[in-house]
Amino acid sequence: MNNDLFKHKVIGHPEGLFVLFFTEMWERFSYYGMRALLVLFLTSSIMGNNPGWGWSRESALAIYGSYTSLVYLTPILGGYIADRVIGYRWAVILGASIMTLGHLSMAMEFHHAFMYIGLCLLVIGNGLFKPNITSVLSEMYKNHPEKKDGAYTIFYMGVNAGAFLGMLLCGYIGENPNWGWSYGFGLAGIFMLVGALQFYFTQNILGSIGLKPVTDKAKPLQTEENAEMEKRNPFSRFDLIIITAISLIGLIWIINDPISKTSTLNLFKFQVGNLDGSSFAILTAFILFLFLIVKRISQYAPILRDKMIAVVVLSCISIFFWAAFEQAGGSMTIFANDYTARVLQGNAKIVFNVVNTAITVVPLIIITYVLLKLFGQTFGRFALGNIILASGFLIIWILVIYMLKNQYYDEKAEVPATWFGILNSLFIISFAPLISKIWESKFNPFATFKNGFGMILLGVGFAALAFGASTIPQGAKVASVSMIWLILAYFFHTMGELCISPVGLSYVSKLVPGRMIAIMFGMWYLASAIGNKIAGTMGGMIDEITLQYSMSTFFLIFTFVPVGLGILIMLLTPVMKKLMHGVH
C-alpha cells in the first residue's frame, strides 16, 4: 500500500504528504498564533486600550512554561492510545476537534475560568494530535527510508508556514486595540477547525495507513534481535507503577509552579534537608525516570539496545536545545516588547512596509502554489476537503491584504512585538528546501554533527542578543535596542533548528521498531516537554538576573551552554556511530 501511495506525486513526494502538510500547517497556525499572544496578554496592564491580566513576568512565564511543557508531555499518552485503541488517524481527528474547542474557550478571556479550560483542552488535544500525525508520515515512508529526511523537512515547512501565518495574523489582530486579545485567540480556533475538517474529508488519500491500532504481532520481524526484544520487553506492573508515580509527581509539579506564583496555594510547601518541597519532588521524579530508562533499555536485545541508547542521547541534547530555543515565546518576546525600538517613521517606515509586504506575500504565494499543485492532483477525488482548504486560504489572503493596507496608511509604523516571531518561520520556509537537498545528497553529515552544528548556531544567536543588550542599564525595565539583534538571533536560531528538530523525528523513526513508533515519538516529545518547562523557569529569571548582573549576562547563559554541548556531541561521533549500527 505504501508503494501505491508513491504513484501519485506532488513535487516529487506522495500527495498524501501534502495532506499532512496542510493539516499540520493549520494546527501550528493555531498553536503559535495563541502562543505569540499568551505572555503579552498575561503581562499587559489591566488598564488601557487593550487590557490584559497585569501579571508579573515571572508568573506569566511560569504558566507559559507549564503550558508548553504539558503540550509536549501528553503525546506520550496520546501515542499509547493511538497504538492500542483508536489508531493514528482518529487520534488526529479527535485531537484537532478538542483543540478547536480549546481555542474558542480562550477567546472568552474576559473570564479566568475560560482561559484555564481552554489551556487544558489544548493540552489534551495536542497530546492526541502531535505524535500521531508524525506516525502517519513515518508509516507512509517506511519502505522509502532514503527519502525520509527530505519528507520530514518538507513537513517541517508546513509546521513553519502555519507558525508564520499564525503569529503574523493572530499577533496583529490580538495586539491591535481595535480588535483585541479575544479576536486573536478566536482566530486561532477558526483555523484549527479548518484543519480538522480538511483532514477528515481528505483522509482516504492515505489508504489504510493509521486506521487501526498497530496490533499485528504476527507480522514477521526482520531480525532475531527484534523478535527477542518483542518477547522480553513488555511493560511490567512494576514499570507501570513507576510510570504512574513519575507522571503524577511531574504533573502536579508542572501545575503547582504557576499556581504557587499567582496565589497562596503551594502543594509542595515543605522542606527535606536543604531542599524545598518543589525541588525534592522533581528530583525524585527525575531519579525514578533515570531508573526506568536504564531498566527498560537493559531488556532490549544488544543491537536495539544500542539504538535506544542513541535515541536517549539525542533526546538529552534536545532538552537543552528547547530550553534555550523556546525563549522565543517568553524572554525574547518580552525583550521585543519592552527593550526593542519598534516605532518607525519616515524612510524607516517605508523600508519596513516594503520588506514586510515582501516577506508576507512571497511565502504565501509559494504555499498557495503548493496548494494549487495538490488541487490539480486530488480535486476530482476529494472536492469537499479541497474546498475547505481553499476557503481557509481565501480568509488568509483577505486578512493579509487588510493588515498590509492598514500598515501602509498609518503615519508611523509600530512593529508588533509578535512580528519578530515570524522571522523563525520565514527563515525556515526560505532555507528548508536547501537543507532538505543537502540531507539527501552525498554531503549529508552524521547525526552528531547535525546536532553539534545546531547547538553552536543556537548559541551564536544568543551571543548576538547579549552584544545588543550590552547598552541596557542594570535592572532596567525598558530600553530601545536596535531590531537588528533580534533579527540576527532568529536567523541563527533557525539555522540551528533546521539541523536538529526535523531530522530528530526522522532518526527516531529509523532507530525504533515500527509497532512502538508512536510511543517513541512520545518519548522524544517528553524531552521537548522538559526543555520547555526549563525555558519558562529560566525565562522567568530575566528580571532577577538583569537586576543583579545585566541583560547581557542573562543571554550569555544561553550562549555558553549550547556551544559547549554542541562541541561535546560532535566529539562523541565515534561512539554514536557504533550505537546506531549503520543508521545514517
C-alpha positions as CSV (number, residue, x, y, z in Angstrom):
1,M,0.0,0.0,0.0
2,N,2.9,2.4,0.8
3,N,4.2,1.9,-2.8
4,D,0.8,2.7,-4.2
5,L,0.9,6.0,-2.4
6,F,4.0,6.9,-4.3
7,K,2.3,6.5,-7.7
8,H,0.6,9.9,-7.4
9,K,3.2,12.6,-6.6
10,V,3.3,16.3,-5.9
11,I,6.7,18.0,-6.2
12,G,8.4,14.6,-6.0
13,H,6.6,13.2,-3.0
14,P,3.3,11.3,-2.4
15,E,0.2,13.6,-2.5
16,G,-0.7,12.3,1.0
17,L,2.4,14.1,2.4
18,F,0.8,17.4,1.5
19,V,-2.5,16.5,3.1
20,L,-0.5,16.0,6.3
21,F,1.5,19.2,5.4
22,F,-1.7,21.4,5.4
23,T,-3.3,19.7,8.4
24,E,-0.1,20.3,10.4
25,M,0.0,23.9,9.0
26,W,-3.4,24.8,10.4
27,E,-2.7,23.2,13.7
28,R,0.6,25.1,14.0
29,F,-1.2,28.3,12.9
30,S,-3.5,27.9,15.9
31,Y,-0.7,26.9,18.4
32,Y,1.8,29.6,17.5
33,G,-0.9,32.2,17.0
34,M,-2.1,31.7,20.5
35,R,1.5,31.3,21.9
36,A,2.5,34.6,20.4
37,L,-0.2,36.4,22.4
38,L,-0.1,34.5,25.7
39,V,2.7,36.1,27.6
40,L,1.9,39.6,26.2
41,F,-1.7,39.2,27.2
42,L,-0.9,38.0,30.7
43,T,1.7,40.8,31.3
44,S,-0.3,43.7,29.7
45,S,-1.7,46.3,32.1
46,I,-5.3,45.8,33.2
47,M,-5.9,49.4,32.2
48,G,-5.6,50.9,28.7
49,N,-6.9,50.4,25.2
50,N,-6.2,46.6,25.1
51,P,-6.2,45.4,28.8
52,G,-4.7,42.2,29.8
53,W,-4.3,40.5,33.2
54,G,-1.4,42.6,34.6
55,W,0.6,39.6,35.8
56,S,4.3,39.8,36.6
57,R,6.8,38.5,34.1
58,E,7.8,35.6,36.4
59,S,4.2,34.5,36.8
60,A,3.4,34.8,33.1
61,L,6.4,32.8,32.1
62,A,5.6,30.2,34.8
63,I,2.2,29.5,33.2
64,Y,3.8,29.7,29.7
65,G,6.4,27.1,30.6
66,S,3.9,24.8,32.2
67,Y,1.5,25.0,29.3
68,T,4.2,24.4,26.6
69,S,5.7,21.6,28.7
70,L,2.3,19.8,29.1
71,V,1.7,20.3,25.3
72,Y,4.8,18.1,24.7
73,L,4.2,15.8,27.7
74,T,0.7,14.5,26.8
75,P,1.8,13.0,23.4
76,I,3.2,10.0,25.4
77,L,-0.3,9.1,26.4
78,G,-1.7,10.1,23.0
79,G,0.7,7.9,21.3
80,Y,-0.2,5.0,23.6
81,I,-4.0,5.5,23.0
82,A,-3.4,5.5,19.2
83,D,-1.2,2.5,19.3
84,R,-3.6,0.4,21.4
85,V,-7.1,1.8,20.9
86,I,-8.2,4.1,18.1
87,G,-5.3,4.3,15.6
88,Y,-3.3,7.2,14.4
89,R,-5.9,8.7,12.1
90,W,-8.8,9.0,14.5
91,A,-6.4,10.3,17.2
92,V,-5.5,13.2,14.8
93,I,-9.2,14.0,14.1
94,L,-10.2,13.8,17.8
95,G,-7.2,15.9,18.9
96,A,-7.9,18.6,16.3
97,S,-11.5,18.8,17.4
98,I,-10.6,19.2,21.1
99,M,-8.1,21.9,20.3
100,T,-10.7,23.8,18.3
101,L,-12.9,23.9,21.5
102,G,-9.8,25.0,23.5
103,H,-9.0,28.0,21.3
104,L,-12.7,29.1,21.2
105,S,-12.7,28.9,25.0
106,M,-9.6,31.1,25.2
107,A,-11.4,33.6,23.1
108,M,-13.6,34.3,26.1
109,E,-10.5,35.5,28.0
110,F,-12.6,38.1,30.0
111,H,-13.3,35.3,32.5
112,H,-10.3,33.5,34.0
113,A,-12.1,30.1,34.1
114,F,-12.5,30.0,30.3
115,M,-8.8,30.7,29.8
116,Y,-7.8,27.9,32.1
117,I,-10.3,25.5,30.5
118,G,-9.0,26.5,27.1
119,L,-5.4,25.7,28.0
120,C,-6.4,22.3,29.4
121,L,-8.3,21.4,26.2
122,L,-5.3,22.5,24.1
123,V,-3.0,20.3,26.2
124,I,-5.3,17.2,25.8
125,G,-5.9,17.8,22.1
126,N,-2.2,18.3,21.4
127,G,-1.5,15.0,23.1
128,L,-3.7,13.1,20.7
129,F,-2.7,15.1,17.6
130,K,1.1,15.7,17.8
131,P,2.7,12.2,18.0
132,N,0.2,10.6,15.6
133,I,0.3,12.8,12.6
134,T,4.1,12.2,12.5
135,S,3.4,8.5,13.0
136,V,1.2,8.5,9.9
137,L,4.0,10.2,8.0
138,S,6.5,7.6,9.3
139,E,4.3,4.8,8.2
140,M,3.9,6.3,4.7
141,Y,7.7,6.3,4.2
142,K,8.7,3.1,6.0
143,N,9.6,1.4,2.7
144,H,11.4,4.5,1.5
145,P,13.9,5.4,4.3
146,E,16.2,7.2,1.8
147,K,13.5,9.9,1.3
148,K,12.6,10.3,5.0
149,D,14.9,13.2,5.9
150,G,13.6,15.1,2.9
151,A,10.0,14.3,3.6
152,Y,10.3,15.4,7.3
153,T,12.0,18.6,6.2
154,I,9.1,19.4,3.8
155,F,6.6,18.5,6.5
156,Y,8.5,20.9,8.8
157,M,7.9,23.6,6.2
158,G,4.2,23.0,6.8
159,V,4.8,23.4,10.5
160,N,6.6,26.7,10.0
161,A,4.2,28.0,7.3
162,G,1.4,27.7,9.9
163,A,3.6,29.2,12.6
164,F,4.4,32.1,10.3
165,L,0.8,32.9,9.4
166,G,-0.4,32.3,13.0
167,M,2.0,34.6,14.7
168,L,1.6,37.2,11.9
169,L,-2.2,37.4,11.8
170,C,-3.2,36.4,15.4
171,G,-0.4,38.6,16.7
172,Y,-1.6,41.6,14.6
173,I,-5.3,41.1,15.5
174,G,-4.6,40.4,19.2
175,E,-2.2,43.3,19.8
176,N,-4.4,45.7,17.8
177,P,-6.6,47.7,20.2
178,N,-9.3,48.0,17.5
179,W,-9.7,44.2,17.8
180,G,-8.1,42.8,21.0
181,W,-6.9,39.6,22.6
182,S,-10.2,37.8,22.2
183,Y,-10.2,38.1,18.5
184,G,-6.6,37.0,18.3
185,F,-7.4,33.8,20.3
186,G,-10.6,33.3,18.4
187,L,-8.8,33.4,15.0
188,A,-6.6,30.6,16.1
189,G,-9.7,28.5,16.8
190,I,-11.2,29.2,13.4
191,F,-8.2,27.8,11.6
192,M,-7.9,24.8,13.9
193,L,-11.4,24.0,12.8
194,V,-10.4,24.3,9.1
195,G,-7.5,21.9,9.7
196,A,-9.8,19.3,11.4
197,L,-12.4,19.4,8.6
198,Q,-9.8,19.4,5.8
199,F,-8.1,16.3,7.2
200,Y,-11.4,14.5,7.9
201,F,-12.6,14.9,4.3
202,T,-9.3,14.0,2.6
203,Q,-8.1,11.2,4.9
204,N,-8.8,8.5,2.3
205,I,-5.9,9.7,0.3
206,L,-3.8,7.9,2.9
207,G,-5.2,4.5,2.1
208,S,-5.3,2.2,5.1
209,I,-2.5,4.0,7.0
210,G,-3.4,4.8,10.6
211,L,-7.0,3.5,10.5
212,K,-6.4,0.7,13.1
213,P,-4.1,0.4,16.1
214,V,-0.8,-1.3,15.5
215,T,-1.6,-4.7,16.9
216,D,-0.4,-7.1,14.2
217,K,2.1,-9.2,16.3
218,A,2.1,-12.0,13.7
219,K,3.9,-9.7,11.2
220,P,7.4,-11.2,10.6
221,L,10.2,-9.2,12.1
222,Q,13.4,-8.6,10.3
223,T,15.9,-9.9,12.9
224,E,16.2,-12.3,15.7
225,E,17.1,-9.3,17.9
226,N,13.8,-7.7,17.1
227,A,11.9,-10.9,17.9
228,E,13.7,-11.3,21.2
229,M,13.1,-7.7,22.1
230,E,9.3,-8.1,21.5
231,K,9.2,-11.1,23.7
232,R,11.3,-9.8,26.6
233,N,10.3,-6.2,26.9
234,P,6.6,-5.7,27.7
235,F,5.7,-3.2,30.4
236,S,5.6,-4.9,33.7
237,R,3.3,-4.0,36.6
238,F,6.3,-2.5,38.4
239,D,7.1,-0.4,35.3
240,L,3.6,0.9,35.2
241,I,3.7,1.8,38.9
242,I,6.9,3.8,38.3
243,I,5.5,5.5,35.2
244,T,2.4,6.4,37.2
245,A,4.4,7.8,40.1
246,I,6.6,9.9,37.7
247,S,3.6,11.1,35.8
248,L,1.7,12.2,38.9
249,I,4.7,13.9,40.5
250,G,5.6,15.6,37.3
251,L,2.1,16.7,36.5
252,I,1.5,18.1,40.0
253,W,4.9,19.9,39.9
254,I,4.2,21.5,36.5
255,I,0.7,22.7,37.6
256,N,1.9,23.8,41.0
257,D,4.6,26.0,39.6
258,P,2.4,28.8,38.2
259,I,-0.3,28.3,40.9
260,S,2.3,28.9,43.7
261,K,3.4,32.1,41.9
262,T,0.0,33.5,41.3
263,S,-1.8,32.5,44.5
264,T,-1.1,31.5,48.1
265,L,-1.6,27.8,47.3
266,N,1.5,25.7,47.2
267,L,1.3,21.9,47.1
268,F,5.0,21.4,48.0
269,K,5.2,23.7,51.0
270,F,7.7,21.6,53.0
271,Q,11.4,21.1,53.4
272,V,13.6,17.9,53.0
273,G,17.0,18.8,54.4
274,N,18.3,21.8,52.4
275,L,15.8,21.2,49.5
276,D,12.4,22.9,49.4
277,G,9.4,20.6,48.6
278,S,9.3,21.6,44.9
279,S,12.9,20.8,44.3
280,F,12.7,17.5,46.2
281,A,9.6,16.4,44.3
282,I,11.1,17.0,40.8
283,L,14.4,15.5,41.8
284,T,12.6,12.3,43.0
285,A,10.7,12.1,39.7
286,F,14.0,12.6,37.7
287,I,15.8,9.8,39.6
288,L,12.8,7.4,39.1
289,F,12.8,8.3,35.4
290,L,16.5,7.5,35.0
291,F,16.0,4.2,36.8
292,L,13.1,3.3,34.5
293,I,15.1,4.2,31.3
294,V,18.1,2.1,32.4
295,K,15.8,-0.8,33.3
296,R,13.9,-0.7,30.1
297,I,16.9,-0.3,27.8
298,S,18.8,-3.2,29.5
299,Q,15.9,-5.6,28.5
300,Y,16.4,-4.9,24.7
301,A,18.5,-7.2,22.5
302,P,22.0,-5.8,22.0
303,I,21.6,-4.0,18.7
304,L,18.3,-2.5,19.5
305,R,19.6,-1.6,23.0
306,D,22.4,0.4,21.4
307,K,20.0,2.2,19.1
308,M,17.7,3.1,22.0
309,I,20.7,4.5,23.9
310,A,21.4,6.6,20.8
311,V,17.8,7.9,21.0
312,V,18.3,8.8,24.6
313,V,21.5,10.7,23.9
314,L,19.9,12.7,21.1
315,S,16.9,13.3,23.3
316,C,19.1,14.7,26.1
317,I,20.7,17.2,23.6
318,S,17.2,18.3,22.5
319,I,16.3,19.1,26.1
320,F,19.0,21.8,26.2
321,F,18.1,22.9,22.7
322,W,14.5,23.6,23.5
323,A,15.3,25.1,26.9
324,A,17.2,27.8,25.0
325,F,15.2,27.9,21.8
326,E,11.8,28.3,23.5
327,Q,12.9,31.7,25.0
328,A,11.3,32.9,21.7
329,G,7.8,32.8,23.2
330,G,9.0,34.0,26.6
331,S,12.0,36.2,27.4
332,M,12.6,37.1,23.7
333,T,9.0,38.2,23.4
334,I,9.5,40.4,26.5
335,F,12.8,41.7,25.0
336,A,10.9,42.6,21.8
337,N,8.1,44.3,23.6
338,D,9.9,46.2,26.3
339,Y,13.6,46.6,25.2
340,T,13.4,46.9,21.4
341,A,12.9,50.1,19.3
342,R,9.8,49.3,17.3
343,V,8.3,52.6,16.3
344,L,9.3,53.6,12.8
345,Q,8.8,56.8,10.8
346,G,9.8,58.3,7.5
347,N,12.2,56.2,5.4
348,A,12.4,53.5,8.0
349,K,8.7,53.1,7.9
350,I,8.7,52.8,4.1
351,V,11.5,50.3,4.2
352,F,9.7,48.2,6.8
353,N,6.4,48.3,4.8
354,V,8.2,47.1,1.7
355,V,10.1,44.4,3.5
356,N,7.1,43.3,5.5
357,T,4.9,43.1,2.4
358,A,7.6,41.0,0.6
359,I,8.2,38.5,3.4
360,T,4.4,38.1,3.9
361,V,3.2,37.8,0.3
362,V,6.1,35.8,-1.2
363,P,5.9,32.8,1.2
364,L,2.1,32.9,0.9
365,I,2.4,32.7,-2.9
366,I,4.7,29.7,-2.5
367,I,2.3,27.9,-0.2
368,T,-0.6,28.8,-2.5
369,Y,1.4,27.3,-5.4
370,V,1.8,24.0,-3.4
371,L,-2.0,24.2,-2.7
372,L,-2.8,24.5,-6.4
373,K,-0.5,21.6,-7.3
374,L,-2.3,19.5,-4.7
375,F,-5.7,20.7,-6.2
376,G,-4.7,19.6,-9.7
377,Q,-3.8,16.2,-8.4
378,T,-6.7,15.5,-6.0
379,F,-9.7,17.8,-6.5
380,G,-11.7,15.3,-8.6
381,R,-11.4,12.7,-5.8
382,F,-11.6,14.9,-2.7
383,A,-13.6,18.0,-3.7
384,L,-15.0,18.9,-0.3
385,G,-11.7,18.7,1.5
386,N,-10.1,20.8,-1.1
387,I,-12.9,23.4,-0.9
388,I,-12.5,23.7,2.8
389,L,-8.7,24.1,2.4
390,A,-9.3,26.8,-0.3
391,S,-11.7,28.6,2.0
392,G,-9.1,28.8,4.7
393,F,-6.6,30.3,2.2
394,L,-9.1,32.8,1.0
395,I,-9.6,34.1,4.5
396,I,-5.8,34.2,5.0
397,W,-5.4,36.4,1.9
398,I,-8.2,38.7,3.0
399,L,-6.6,39.2,6.4
400,V,-3.2,39.7,4.9
401,I,-4.4,42.4,2.5
402,Y,-6.3,44.1,5.4
403,M,-3.2,44.1,7.6
404,L,-0.9,45.4,4.9
405,K,-3.3,48.1,3.8
406,N,-3.6,49.4,7.4
407,Q,0.1,49.4,8.0
408,Y,0.7,51.3,4.7
409,Y,-1.7,54.1,5.5
410,D,-0.6,54.6,9.2
411,E,1.5,57.7,9.7
412,K,4.0,55.7,11.7
413,A,4.6,52.0,11.9
414,E,4.8,50.3,15.3
415,V,6.2,46.9,14.7
416,P,4.1,44.4,16.8
417,A,6.2,42.5,19.3
418,T,4.8,39.3,17.9
419,W,6.2,40.2,14.5
420,F,9.7,39.1,15.3
421,G,8.4,35.6,16.0
422,I,7.6,35.2,12.3
423,L,11.2,35.5,11.4
424,N,11.9,32.0,12.6
425,S,9.2,30.6,10.3
426,L,10.2,32.8,7.4
427,F,13.8,31.6,7.5
428,I,12.7,28.0,7.7
429,I,10.3,28.4,4.7
430,S,13.2,30.0,2.8
431,F,16.0,27.6,3.8
432,A,14.3,24.3,4.4
433,P,14.3,23.2,0.7
434,L,18.1,23.8,0.6
435,I,18.8,22.0,3.8
436,S,16.5,19.1,2.6
437,K,18.6,18.8,-0.6
438,I,21.8,18.7,1.5
439,W,20.4,15.9,3.7
440,E,19.5,13.9,0.6
441,S,22.9,14.4,-1.0
442,K,26.3,12.8,-0.5
443,F,27.2,15.8,1.8
444,N,24.6,14.6,4.4
445,P,26.6,14.8,7.8
446,F,26.2,12.3,10.5
447,A,23.6,12.9,13.3
448,T,26.1,14.1,15.9
449,F,27.4,16.8,13.5
450,K,23.9,18.0,12.7
451,N,23.2,18.2,16.4
452,G,26.5,19.9,17.2
453,F,26.2,22.5,14.4
454,G,22.6,23.2,15.6
455,M,23.6,23.8,19.2
456,I,26.5,26.1,18.2
457,L,24.3,28.2,15.9
458,L,21.8,28.5,18.7
459,G,24.5,29.8,21.0
460,V,25.7,32.3,18.3
461,G,22.1,33.7,18.1
462,F,22.1,34.4,21.8
463,A,25.6,35.9,21.6
464,A,24.1,38.5,19.2
465,L,21.4,39.3,21.7
466,A,24.0,39.6,24.5
467,F,26.0,42.0,22.5
468,G,22.9,44.1,21.5
469,A,21.8,44.2,25.2
470,S,25.2,45.4,26.4
471,T,23.9,49.1,26.4
472,I,20.9,48.3,28.6
473,P,21.5,49.6,32.2
474,Q,21.5,47.1,35.0
475,G,17.9,46.4,36.3
476,A,16.2,48.4,33.5
477,K,12.6,47.6,32.8
478,V,12.5,49.3,29.3
479,A,15.0,50.2,26.6
480,S,15.2,50.9,22.9
481,V,17.7,48.5,21.4
482,S,18.0,48.1,17.6
483,M,15.8,45.5,15.9
484,I,18.9,44.0,14.1
485,W,19.9,42.0,17.1
486,L,16.6,40.1,17.4
487,I,16.7,39.6,13.6
488,L,20.2,38.1,13.8
489,A,19.2,35.9,16.8
490,Y,16.2,34.5,15.0
491,F,18.3,33.8,11.9
492,F,21.0,31.8,13.7
493,H,18.4,30.0,15.9
494,T,16.5,28.9,12.8
495,M,19.6,27.5,11.1
496,G,20.3,25.6,14.3
497,E,16.7,24.4,14.5
498,L,16.9,23.0,10.9
499,C,19.9,20.9,12.0
500,I,18.2,19.4,15.0
501,S,14.4,19.4,15.1
502,P,13.0,17.9,11.8
503,V,15.8,15.3,11.4
504,G,15.4,14.3,15.0
505,L,12.0,12.9,14.3
506,S,13.4,11.1,11.3
507,Y,16.2,9.5,13.4
508,V,13.6,8.2,16.0
509,S,11.6,6.6,13.2
510,K,14.7,4.9,11.8
511,L,16.1,3.6,15.1
512,V,13.0,2.1,16.8
513,P,10.7,-0.8,15.8
514,G,7.5,0.1,13.9
515,R,5.0,-1.1,16.4
516,M,6.5,1.3,19.0
517,I,6.8,4.3,16.8
518,A,4.1,6.5,18.3
519,I,5.2,5.8,21.9
520,M,8.8,6.6,21.0
521,F,7.7,9.8,19.3
522,G,6.1,10.5,22.6
523,M,9.4,9.9,24.4
524,W,11.0,12.4,22.0
525,Y,8.4,14.9,22.9
526,L,9.0,14.2,26.6
527,A,12.5,15.7,26.1
528,S,10.8,18.7,24.5
529,A,8.4,19.0,27.5
530,I,11.3,19.1,29.9
531,G,13.1,21.7,27.8
532,N,10.0,23.8,27.5
533,K,9.5,23.9,31.3
534,I,13.1,24.8,31.8
535,A,12.7,27.5,29.2
536,G,9.8,29.0,31.2
537,T,11.6,28.7,34.5
538,M,14.9,30.2,33.2
539,G,13.0,32.9,31.3
540,G,11.2,33.9,34.5
541,M,14.6,34.8,36.0
542,I,15.1,37.6,33.5
543,D,14.3,40.3,36.0
544,E,16.3,38.8,38.8
545,I,19.4,38.3,36.6
546,T,19.1,41.7,35.0
547,L,18.8,43.3,38.4
548,Q,21.8,41.5,39.9
549,Y,24.0,41.4,36.8
550,S,22.8,42.6,33.4
551,M,20.6,41.7,30.5
552,S,23.8,40.6,28.6
553,T,24.6,38.1,31.4
554,F,21.1,36.6,31.0
555,F,21.6,35.9,27.3
556,L,25.2,34.8,27.7
557,I,24.0,31.8,29.8
558,F,22.1,30.7,26.7
559,T,25.3,31.2,24.7
560,F,27.8,29.2,26.5
561,V,25.7,26.1,27.4
562,P,24.6,25.3,23.9
563,V,28.0,25.9,22.3
564,G,29.7,23.7,24.9
565,L,27.1,20.9,24.3
566,G,27.5,21.2,20.6
567,I,31.2,20.6,20.8
568,L,30.7,17.7,23.2
569,I,28.2,15.9,21.0
570,M,30.5,16.2,17.9
571,L,33.3,14.7,20.0
572,L,31.1,11.7,20.7
573,T,30.7,10.9,17.0
574,P,32.7,7.6,17.0
575,V,30.7,6.3,20.0
576,M,27.4,7.3,18.4
577,K,28.3,5.6,15.1
578,K,28.8,2.3,17.0
579,L,25.5,2.7,18.8
580,M,23.5,3.5,15.7
581,H,24.7,0.4,13.8
582,G,24.8,1.9,10.3
583,V,21.8,4.2,10.6
584,H,22.9,7.5,9.0
